[in-house]
Amino acid sequence: MRGGDYSMHDDKLNSYVFCMMKKNNLMNDDGVFNKDAAMAKVGDDIKDVVSKAIDTCLKETADTNEEKAFKYLKCYHKERP
């Protein structure tokens, strides 16, 4: 995933990303994103930009919570400030 190369992802990577997002309180077990927790991790100078990136990425749809977490990460990497 370094450098934005997401071509080698699989179910194990999706599960890992979902697990890490849960561990960092960014998603719950039901795959619901915790925007407040995410925003608490960024500096005031970029909150507006990050908020817009998050909103864009939360529009991603997926069949599983694991895939949803991976798609969110991929999108955020593209949209991030």
Secondary structure by P-SEA (a helix, b strand, c coil): ccccccccccaaaaaaaaaaaaaaccccccccccaaaaaaacccccaaaaaaaaaaaaccccccaaaaaaaaaaaaaaacc
